[in-house]
Amino acid sequence: MIRRFFASLCVFLTACSSAAALSEQDSGKTFIACVGEKQLISLPENPTTGYSWHFFITPEKQQVVSDIKETYIAPDTTLVGAGGVKEYAFTVCQKGKITITGYYIRPWEKTNKENARKVTYTFDVVEQSFLCQ
């Protein structure tokens, strides 16, 4: 019983520490975040193909995140058409459950979200406490 408590506490403590960049391999997972904590999603993107990542946040009608910043980092190569990385950064600002969904689409085409390349990240956001230090 005590071992399980300490194991859970360790997971919770590391989950509330500075977040590393989430990747496509992290899609579908749930993360613990603390109010005021910055999060970063980093995904491969190649805009020369017309495809780019587009993100949606739920719940939609509430101010659950702030400081949203999307950045494209070009590859360090002279090859024409080489892909880079899209970074999507934000700060969680409200306690509760937040889901970030990204679709890799061509914005001018009609999107079939069932067949589109997709990532989903869920955050259980907790208030600031000693666990978030």
N, C-alpha and C positions, 0 to 999 in steps of 0.2 A: 504494500500500500504506500509506504513512504517512498520507495524507489519510483513508483509510478508518478507520485506527486512531484518529485524532483525532476524527473524526466520531462513532465509536462511544463514545469516552470522553466526549465532550460530552453525548451522549444519556444515558449512564449517570449522569453527574454531575447533570444536571437531574432525572433520574428519582428520585434519592435525596434531593433537596432537599425542603423543606416541600411537602407535597402540597396541591394545590388541591382544591376539592370536585369529586367526580366526578358527572357527570350521566347522564341516560338515553342521551345521544349517545355516552358512553364505554363503554356496554355491549358486551361481546364482546371487549374489548381486554385486553391483558396489561400490567401495570405492574411496575416494579421498586420495591421498598420496602426499607427498612432496619429491622433489628430495633430495636424501641423507637420507631419512627416512628408518629405518629398519622395516620389516614386518615379522610376524610369523604366520605360519599355523600349527595347532596342531590337529592331527587326530588319532583315535584309530587304532591300528595295532597289528596283531598277526602273527609274522613270523613263528611260529611253524606250522601253517597251509600251509605255502608256499606263502601266500599272503603278498604283501607289496605295499606301495604307490610309484608310479613313476610319476614324475612331468614333464610337458612340458610348455615352455614359448613361447608366441607369442607377438610381431614379433620375429621370430627365428634368423634372420641374423644380428640383431643389438645388441649392448651391452646395454640392457635396465635394467639389474639387475647385481649386483656384490655381492661378499661375500656370495655366496650360501653355506649353511651348512645344512646337513641332519643329524638328531640325533634320535636314538631310545632310548626311556626311558623305561626300564624294569619295570614291576609292582612290587609293594612292597608286595610280597607274596611268599610263598614257593610252591604254587600250580604249578604243572607241566602243561605247555601248556597255562598258563594265558596270556592274551594279555596286551600290554603296549600302548605307545603313540609314534607316529612319529612326530617329529618337523621339519618343513621345514622353514628355516630362510633365508632372503635375504635383500639386500638394493636396493631400486629403484634408478637408476642413470641417467634416461633420461626422459624428459618431453614427454607426450603423453599417449596413451592407452596401457596397458599391460594386457594380460590375462594369468593366471596360471591355467593349467588344470592338475588334478591328477587322475590317474586310479589305482584302488586297484586290482592288478592282480598277477598271478603267471608268472614270467618272462619267464619261459621255455615253457609255453603253448601258442598256437596261440590265440591271443586276439581279441575278437569281441568287439570293442570299443562301439558299439551301445548298447550292453547288459551289459557291465562291470559297476561296481560301480564307480561312477565318481563325482568329485567336480570341480567347475569352479569359479574362483574369478577374477573380472575385476577391474583394478586400473586406475583411471584417475589421472595421475601424473602431478603436477603443479610445477613451479619453486619455489625456496625459496623466501619467502616474509614475511611480518609481520604476515601473517596468519599461517605460519609454525613454529613460535617461541614457 
